[in-house]
Amino acid sequence: MSKAQQILDALGGDDNIIDLEPCITRLRVEVTDPAKVNDSALTAAGAIAVVRSGIAIQVIVGPEADTLASDIEDLR
């Protein structure tokens, strides 16, 4: 399974994602249900950290954020 697929699954799947944008070292994600986001699975997939604020999730992944966002969009 690709890293992008692991992150997509850990975010609760395509149906849980409202918006996803890369921002230098992180993926900024707006989700429908934050309870479906699995922080430990995101870390296992390579995330450095996960920051939550309501329905906004920031997945810190380092300089590969643009590539991962593109790969995740291809999976959606």
Buried (B, 14 or more C-beta within 10 A) or exposed (E): EEBBEBBBBBBBEEEBBEEBEBEEBBBBBBBEEBEBBBBEBBBEBBBEEBEEEEBBBBBBBEEBBBEBBEBBBEEE
